[in-house]
Amino acid sequence: MKRYKPSPQALTQIFGAIVLAFLVMPIFAVVPASFNQASFIKIPPEELSLQWYAAFLEDRGWMTSLFNSVRVALLTTAIALVIGTLTALGVERLPKRIRPIVIGAVLSPLIVPVIMISIALYYVTRSIGLYGTVPGLALSHALICVPFVLLNVSVSLQRLDPNLARAASGLGARPGYVFRTVTLPAIWPGVASGGAFAFVLSFDEVVISLFIAGYGAKTLPVKLWEQIRVEFTPVAAVGSTLILTFTVVLFILTRLSTRKRNSSAEGSQ
């Protein structure tokens, strides 16, 4: 009887699946915890119930924090997309010697510890009257979201043929029209991916929010942090499940939008 020997590719796939399960399973374990009937978290729950979802929806504090998170994330995404996309377009026009300096400056928030950024933003927002406001929190979140937009849009720009924009300009099209009809459709996958990263990062951000949110712009992660410091009931698992659901749904929609745009582009060629 011939003994089966798995191929290196099969071993790699098995190892990758194990690593992925190790990383993902603890995250998704919070979902069944949110359906506990008991007043404490137990995995797996002995009995299923939706009472903690009802408690979440009926609590004004939780709903206000969820609404604030959505507002801040949407505003952060808009700010990060505008700044990140324009920066990526500008970097492409710079001399090659200067590009690394500009890119390094934009990516620096990813290198500096977030606690140091939070302390600096706390003093800045207080001095200009933006502490505890949605715009102040959105601007603070945009600081760490712009680098992801820049990276994603830059990758898409590498695939764009510059002769297309030159041809449109040569035919008399204005710069704004060239951007809307030539550049933006070509870099849309990068814009969509950058926007998804910006939204998720802002929606999940807790360290900067703890420093900047105050009482008037308390987000869902901040509310969760305050809740688990007092008591760790399944309602906290409900909030975590909603954050996870927002993240998964957003990336699925982004993936479908990008695939649809790529299919349309291939069909038109």
N, C-alpha and C positions, 0 to 999 in steps of 0.2 A: 504494500500500500504506500503510495507516494505521499510524503508529508508536505502539507501546504506551507509555503513560505511567503509571507506578505511582501509586496514590493515596497521600495523606499517611498514611492508616492502615496501608497495606501497608509503606511506608517505616519507620514507627514500629515495626512488628512485626519487620521485618528488623533494624533497629538494635538493638532489644531482644534479639533472638536472638544477635546478634554479641557484645553486652556480656555476656550470660549465659554464652555459650561461653567468653569470655575469663576469666570469673571461675571457672567450674566445671572446665574442662578441666585446669588445673594440679593441682586437688585430686584428680580421679579418675585422674590419671596415675600416682599411687602404686599403684593396684590392679594393673596389669600388671607393675609393678616388683617386686611381691611374689612373682611366679611365675618369677623368674629362676632359671636353673640355675647360672649362674656365681656366684662369691663376691662380686661387686660389682654395683651397680645399673646396669642399662642399659635404656633405653626406646627402642623396644620390645625385649623380650627376644629373644635369638636362639633359645633353646630354653626350653620351658615345663617347670616342675617344681614339685612340692609339698614339696620337701625343707626349705624354710625355714619352712613351716607346721609340719612335723613337729619341726623344731628349736625353734620357739616353744613348742609344746605339751609338749615334753620338758624344757624348761628351767624349773626351779623358780622362778627369779627372775622370769621373765616372767609365769608363771601366778600367782604371788603378787601381783604388781603389778596384774594384770588383776582378780583377785578383790578386792583392796583398792579399786580404782577403782569397781567395782560396788557394794560395800558403802558407800563414802563417798557415791556418787551417790544411792543409795536413801535413806540417812539424811538427806542434804542436801535431797532432794526433799520428804521428810515434814516436816522442820522448816520449809522455805520455804513449803510449802503451808499449814500451820497458821498461821504468823505472817502471811504475805501475805494470806490469805483473811480472817482476823480483822481485819487492818488495813484492808482494803478495805471490810469491813462497817462498821467503826467510823468511817471517813472519811465514809461516806455519811450518818451521823447528826450530823456536826459542822456548825457554822455555816459558811456559804460563805466568810466572811473567814478562817477558821482552816484550811480545807482545804488551800490552797496551801502553808502553812507545814509541815503534817504531811507532805504528799506530797513536798515538797522535801527534808525530812529523811530520808525513807525512800529517795528516789532519789539521795541524795548519794553513795553508793558508786559510782554510775555516772559521777560527775563527777570525783571524786578519783582521781589516777593509781594504778593497781593496785599499783605498786611501793611507794608510800607506805602503802597499806592493808596490804600484806604485812609491812612492817617493824613497823608498829604491832601487828599480830596476832601476830607472832613474840614480842615482848616480853610481850604479854598472856598468850598460851598457856603460855609458860615460867613465868610467875609463878604461874599457877594449876594447873600440873601437867598441862596438856592437850597439850603439845608432843609431836609424834611419835605421836599417838594418832588412831584413826579418829573418835571423837566430836569431838576438837579440830579436825580437818581439816574435818569436816562442818559444824560451827558456823561456821568461817571461810568456807567456800564459801557457806553460807546468806546471809552478809552481802551478797554480790553477786547472789544468786538471788532474794531476797525482792522487790526492785523489779520484776522481770519478772512475778512472780506477782501483785503488786499491780496492775500495769497491765492484765494480761489479765483479771483478775477484775473490775476496775473497769469495763472496757468491757462485760462481760456484765451487771453490775449496772445500767448505764444503760438496758438493754432490759427490765429487770424492773419490772413494774407493782407499786408499793408497796401498792396496794389489796388484792392477793392475800394478802400476809402479814397485813395488818390484818383481812381477812375471816376468815382461819384463826384468828387470835387472838381475834376476837370470838365465834367458835363454841366457844371453850373450849380450843383447842389450846395446849399448852405451847411455850415458845420453842424448845426442842430439837426437838420434833416438827415445828414450823413450818419450821425450818431444813432438816431432813431431807426433808420431803415437798414443800415449796414453793420455798424459796430455792435449795437445792443443785441440784435438777434444772434450774432455770432458768439458773443460772450455771455449769453443768457444762462447757460449751465453754471458758470462760475458765479454769476450774480445770484442765482437761485440758491446755490449751495452756501455762499457767503451769508445770504439773508437768513437761511435756516440755522446756521451756526450762531449768528448774532442773536436771533430770537431765543434759541435754547440757552445760550450762555447767560443772557440777561434774565430769562425766566428762572433759571436755577441758581443764579448768583446769590450768595449769602453773606460773604465777608464784607464786601463793599456796601451791601445793603444794610448791614448791621450798623455801620458807621454813618451812613448818609440818610437812611430812610426816616429816622426819627419816628414821631407818632403819626404824622400826617400822610406818609407814603409807605406804610408798612406793607411789605410784600409777603407772599405765601411762604417762601423759605424762612423769612424772619419770624413769621408767626409759628411755623413749625419748630424753630429753634427755641422760642420762648415756651412753647407748649411742652416739649420733651424735657425741659429743665424742671418743670413742675410735676408733670405726670405723663406717663407714656401709655396713653389709651389708644384703642384702634382708630380714633378720629384722626390721630397723627398719621396713621397708615393710609387713611383715606386721602389726606393731603398729598402724601408721597406718591400714591397711585395716580392722582390727577396730574402731578408733574411728569411722571413717567409716561402717562397716556398722551399728554401734549407733545412730549418729545418724540415718541414713536410715530404718532399720526403726522406730525410736521415733516419728519424725514421721509415718510412714505409718500406724502403729497409732493414733496420736492423731487423725489426720485421719479414719480410718475410724470410730473411736469417736464422734467429734463428729458426723460425718454420720449415723451410725445413730441417735444421740440426737435429732438435729434431725428426722430422718424420723419417728421415733416420736412426737415432739411434734406434728408437723404432722398425722399420722394420727389422733391423739386429739382434735384440734380439730374 
